């Protein structure tokens, strides 16, 4: 193991999510892998007692190092370093909606955000939270994306889902379908395309190919379906992006665009609303998807599945999505220099 002075592995703050869900279990599973520590320095923000309980459920024999600050972290396989907020009582039930867990999920995100802002971590990777528990605890946010936007003072962000062979960025997310159609306008579509373009360029795709979904069936089919939404809301944005020299195509029928993207025709799909983008990604497999919040001043990736209360506490939850989310966080995190490590 290299010394702390020479260690350039990014520090990834992993938030424990809803303590009543599968988050603690998948974290303990993911941190049992040698490859995790080869790629990054994982720092859990959560509750040490809960992690120990989860560790006993999943096995693996990992120790939990309870910390108040990152200064005492070891970042070595076999020991899980945890910024311990001490919010979850011992024996707190798994699989049940809880305001205690909802409050914890909020506080973990808040602390992780401050760690990155202070330069004590390089990226955030989030385990799943329960929106209902979050709301019950008095935090009225639709999800992680909006909560992080609030904590960082970011006026507008986008959700990008990444699965094998498919990347999707959303123009709208957690609002009703009729509200989404009203909210979509050329300026918003252009900004979302720009955020997606910038993210892919930073990740090493120099000239990304971007396909933009229509709103209506067959992308309106030249006015046959809908009330001219494609012409009014999407085409002006696409034209502006093309004028910048970007490879942006659309609006295209969603029913064929996702197929074309999955076979390699496009590097990114721009979905107009939540289910239009989420459905195709989740067909690829819940264990493989990763959620990336685009436009924040901090890097944030997440599993693309929920708290799974029905299996929480049973030790059978799959850590595949968390491992992929950690990999994406490492890829997107600012690279540390030797002198600054």
N, C-alpha and C positions, 0 to 999 in steps of 0.2 A: 504494500500500500504506500503510495507516495505521501509525502508530508503535506500538511495543510497549506504551507507556503507555496508548494508546487501544484496543488490539486486544482485542475481547471474543470473538473466535472461540474455542471450546473447544479445548484441547490434547488430542488423542486419541493415546494410546500404542498403536501397532500392533505386536503381537508377531509375530515372523517365523515362528513355528510350527516345524515340522520342516524343517530346512534341506535335507533330501534330497527333499522333496516340492515341490509347486507354490507354496508360500507366498511365497518370494522373487520369483517371476515375477509373481504376481498383484498383489503389493505394488507392484512397479515399474510395472506397467500402470496400476493405480488412481491412483498418484501422478503420472501424466502428464496427468491431467485437470485443467483449470482449475477446474472446479466443485468438486473436492475441496478446493482451497485457498480457494475462496470461502466454503465452509461451516465449515472447521476448520483448525487447525494440526496437521498430522500429524507424529508423532514415532515413528519406527520403533525398536523395541527388538530388536536382533538382531546381525548381523555385517555390517560394511561391505564386507568382501571378497566375501561371498556375494551381497550385493545388487548389487555391481558386475558379478559374473559373470552374474547373472540379467538385469541391464540389457543386457549385451552380447547375450544370447540373444533378448530380446524387442524390442530396439531402443528408440528414443525419445530417446536422447541425454541422459539425465538424469545429473547429477553426484551423487555420494554424499558427504555431509558427515559424517565420522566424529567422534563426540563422546564425552566421558566423562560430561558432565552436560548438562542441557537449556539451560544458560546460553548456549551458542554457537549455538543453532539459528537458522536464518534464516526458516523457514516461508514460503518463496517457491517457486512453481512453477519447475521446472528443477533444483532441488537437493533431494535426499532427505536429510533430517536423520535420523541414526541414532545412537542410544546403542549404541556398539560394544563388545560383550562379548568379541570376539576368541576365539571358541570353535571356529570352523569353519576347518579348514585350507584353503588355496587348492587348487582342483582336486578338492575332496571330491566323490565321485560323486553324481549325481542318481539317483533312482529305486531306491535300495537301502536296506534297513533298516539303521540305524546307531545304535549306542549314543552316539556323539558327537552326532548330531542329536537323540537323545532327551534327553540331558543339556542341550543347548542350549535345547530347547523348554521345559524346566522352568525354566531360569535366566532366560529372557526373561520368562516369566509372573511369576516372583518379583520381578524388577526393576521391571516395569511396575506391579505391585501397590504396591510401596514408593513409586514416583513419585506415584501417586494419593494414597496415604496422607499423603505429605509436601506435598501441594498443588501439585506440579510438573506434574501432568497431571489432566485432568478425567474421563477415561473410558478404558476399555481396549477395543480391538477386536482379536480374535485370528485369525490365520491358522491353518490346520489343523495338528494334531499327530498323530503315530502313537502310539496307545496301546501297541502292542507295543514300539516303540522307547523310549517313556517307561518302561515296566516293565523293559526290558533295562538301562536306565541306573540302575535301583534305586529308581524313584519309582512306588510301587504305587498309583496312582490310576486309577479307571475313565476319567477324561477331564478336560477343562478345568473342568467344573462343580464336581466334587469337589475338585480341586486348589485352585481359588480359594477354596472354602469353608474348606479347611485353612489356607491362607495368611492369610486374614482372620479366622480364629477364629470363623467363622459356623457354628452347629450345624446349620442346615437351610436349604437353598435349593431353588429349583425351576427347571426348564428350560422356557423359553417359546420356541416356534418361530413365526416370523412370515413369512408368504408373502402375495402379493397375494390379497386377499379372505379371508384365513384366519389366525387366531391360535390357537395351541394351547399350553396349559400342562399339565405332566405331574405326576401324583401320585407315580409311581415312574418310574425311568429305567433305569439300567445294572445291572439284576439280572434273574435268570431269571424266567420267567412264574409258576411256582409260588411263588417267593419274593415276587414282587410281590403276588400275591393275599393271601398271609399278612400282608404288611406294611401293606396298605391297611386303615385304620380311621377312624372318624368324625373324630377329632381331626386326623389328618393331612390328610384331604380338606378339612376346614374351613379349615385353615391355608393350603393351596394355593389354594383359592378366594379367600381373603383377600389373599394376595400378588398374585394376578392382578388382583383388583379394584383394589387400591391402585396397581398399575403403570398400569392403563388410566386411572384417575382422574388420575394425575400427567401422563399423556400428553395429557390434554385431553378424555377421554370422561367426562363428568360422572356418568352413571348407566349403566354398562355392562351389557349383556345377556349373561348367562353361561349356557351350556348344559353340563350335566354328563353325561358318558358313563356307561353302565352297564358292568359287567364281563362279564356273560354275553350271549349272543345275545338280541336283542330286549329288552335290559335285564332279563332274567330272566322276562319276561312273566308277572308276578304269581306267581312261584314255579314256573312250568312248567320253566324251565331253571336249573340251578345248585343251590346249597344255601342259598339265602336271602341271598347276599352283598349284593345291592342293599339289602335291608331292614336288614341289620345294619351295613353299612359305609358306605353312601352317603346314604341317606335322612335319618338324623339330622343329618348335616352340612348338607345342603341346607336342612332345616327351620330350623336355627340361622341360616343366612345370610339366609333369607327373613324371619326374625323381626327382623333388623337393617334391613329395608327395602330389601335388595338385590334386583335382578332376576335371580334364580338359578332355573333350571329343570332338573329331572332326578330320578332318572337316566333318560336317554333312550337309545334304541338308537343305537349308534355308526354303523351303516350308513346311517342317514338324517340324523343330527345334523350330520355334516361337510358334507353337501350343503346343508342348511338354513343353516349358518353361511356357506358360500361364497356363497350367494345374498343374504345380508344379514340373516338373522333373528337372528343372535347376533354379538356383538363378540368373544367368546372361547369356546373349547371347552376343557373340562377332561378330559384323557385319563387313563385309569387306569394305563396301562403304555406302555412305550417304543414298540412297533410300532403300537399303536392310534393314537398321535398322529403318529408320524413318517411312516407310510405315506401318509396323505392329503396332508401338506405336501409330501412329495417328489414326489408325482404332479404337483403344481403346477409343478415345475421346480427342479432343483438349483441353477441359477444365480440363482434369485430368493429363496431362503429365507435367513432370518437366525435365529441362535440367540442368545437373551438369557438371561443368568443372573439370576433374580429373587430378591431377598432379601439380596443382598450389600451391604456398606457402600460398594462401588464399583460404577460402571456398567460392565457388560461385555457386549459384543455379539460375534458371531462369524459367519463363513461357516457355512453348513449343508451343507458337503461335506467330504470327506476329503482326504488328502494326494495322491491320484491319482498314485502312484508310476509307473504305466504311461505317463503322458504327461509326467512331470516332466523338465525340462531341454530340452523341445522347443519351448517358446515358444508353445504353442497353448492353454494354460489360459485359461478365461474369468474375467474379474475382476468380473463382474456382481454376484455375491453379496457380494464384499468391498465394492464401492461401496455396496450397500444396507445392509450392516452398519455402514459408516461413517456413513451417513445416519441410521440408527437411533441410533447412539452420540451423534451431535450432538443429536438430538431429546431424548434422555434425560439428557444431561449437565447438571449444574448450570450455570445461566447466570452468566457472569462479569460483574461490574460494572466500569465504566470505571476506577474508582480501584484496583481489585484486579487489573487485567489485567497 
